[in-house]
Amino acid sequence: MKWVKVIVLLLISGQAWSQIIFYNDFEVPAIQPLFPQVAGEFVLPNEPAANQLEWVVQQLSESDTSVADINAHFSSAFDANTIRNFFNALRTDYPDGKIIDVVAMTPMSTAVVVQGQDVQAKMAYFLVDSRYTGNQEIIYFYVTPYFGGVQYPVDQNLTMQQAINKFNTFAADVGLLVAYVDHNGQCQPIYQSQANSLKATGSIFKTWVLGGLADEIDSNVITPSQNVIYDAGQWVNGGSVVNNEPAGTVFSAQDLAVMMLGVSDNTATEILHNLVGRSVINNYIDGSGVVDATVLKPMLSINEQFHLFFSIHPTTATNFINDTESNQLNFINTQLEPLGAVTSYPYQNDFLMTSGSWRASPMEVCQNFANLRTYPQGSAALALIDRAMGAQTAQPEIRNHWDRSWYKGGSLVSGVDGYHVLTHAWLLENNGHAPYVVVGMTNDDNGGIDNNDGIYKLQSVLARILELTREGL
């Protein structure tokens, strides 16, 4: 394959961007859209929730939906006549509606933007969740109007530096990075603020679990289609669509990976952590580009981490965080693992959410994203990574602008103080161009990141940063 490397200098808002490397591929493009469009229609995967979503959207072009048809697709928890009336209302607002943006697509959960095909062209989020087994019935259906964009008007004209400055006000400890990945697979910063400072990652840690799984697939130890049994001991309280299935359900390894990344499914993560094994994940961490691998190692599972928050005396938990790796492993094996799933909450060690959970810097998050791109083109490992990392965009109006859009975010929240950790990271790439990575991480020992609509303000500013990144190409 012949490659030509061209160095150009871009100017955005009066500030020079570092030398951005463009790779012009004169043969077949390496990146194919995860959800291609044919004749203006998205081709969705043959998966339970996607199949139900397609049926739901099809109803917008029908004159009516029978009670029998509704009962065949929806859980018995839904009232068929209520759903029938709801469909009639949706046909009025979004006649002959079509999917125009895929925000999230996993085997059990979907989120898309649908637009009516009349002169009003109204848009709405359609969220459809289904069972994984049996007749794969719909268990969640929600529609809410979408008016285009997630930026508040106050953010729509910010320069990149102004947006970064505003982002820095959202929490006590903030890190932000806009970078590109060079021809050697190294993250090169364009804009940065505290990008080399360790932050609690929240669920971004799952990208390292994915890396361990990819290594096992690359070594032919695990296959993407491999059957994995959901054991009752792997249950995690909250944050899981997998919990809708009974213990003993058989999932494929790939479907679990897609749900781990696409909807940040905690139980799927627990299952994969057990399947891959801590030692394999730790070995992946060693080569992932982190400055000090001992910060993430030994990689805790979610239940193990939650036991530190809720089951262990605060002094003991603090001693564990500050102990050596060998002593930590011994404590995990003898004290944490035997506890199984977290089902009670005798302690509230909220102070550990920022200092005693999975931690990495924005630059290390970027470098891990870059590392996940290095598996061989056409390999099963890269295909699984691309499907899992590409399952979610977190915002509309991202996927349609890029040939590859990867995302992972995370949070840790206290029932008393709100969000202590809120993080977002994207890798965005077009054929022939070097990828961009945008990482925004907020930590606050006192919580409250979500005060006064902080979550949405943060999303708005990040949307502006993503927009400026796209315009810089």
Number of C-alpha atoms within 10 A of each C-alpha: 6 7 12 10 13 12 10 11 10 14 10 14 12 8 12 11 17 16 15 22 19 21 19 16 16 11 9 9 12 12 15 13 15 20 19 14 12 8 7 10 12 17 14 16 14 10 18 23 27 23 16 23 25 16 12 19 21 13 18 23 16 13 9 13 18 12 14 9 11 20 18 15 17 22 18 13 10 15 13 20 14 10 18 17 13 12 21 18 13 19 20 12 21 24 22 19 24 22 20 19 20 25 24 21 31 27 24 27 26 26 24 21 24 24 23 23 16 13 6 11 13 18 22 22 21 22 20 24 25 28 22 23 15 7 13 20 21 27 19 16 16 11 16 11 14 16 10 12 12 19 17 14 9 9 18 16 11 17 17 21 15 14 20 23 14 15 24 20 12 21 23 15 19 24 25 28 27 27 26 27 25 19 13 8 18 16 26 20 20 16 17 19 19 17 24 16 16 21 25 29 28 26 24 24 22 26 23 21 27 27 26 24 30 28 20 20 20 17 11 12 11 18 19 20 11 13 15 18 15 22 15 16 15 23 24 24 15 10 13 18 21 23 19 13 13 12 15 11 15 16 18 14 23 24 24 24 30 27 27 30 29 30 24 22 23 27 29 29 26 25 25 25 23 12 15 21 17 18 13 18 24 22 16 21 24 16 13 21 20 19 14 12 17 14 18 18 20 21 24 21 26 23 24 21 20 21 26 26 23 19 21 19 15 18 9 10 19 17 11 18 16 11 13 12 15 10 12 18 18 11 14 19 11 11 14 21 14 10 15 15 20 18 14 9 13 12 14 17 22 23 18 19 28 24 17 20 25 24 22 26 23 31 29 22 29 31 21 23 27 23 18 20 17 12 16 11 12 9 11 17 28 19 18 22 24 21 22 27 27 28 29 29 23 21 18 22 19 20 23 16 13 18 17 21 25 25 25 30 26 18 19 20 18 17 9 10 15 15 25 27 29 27 25 24 26 27 25 25 21 20 18 18 20 20 27 27 31 26 26 26 31 27 28 22 19 16 25 21 24 20 12 9 9 15 14 14 19 23 19 23 25 25 23 23 25 20 16 18 18 15 9 12 13
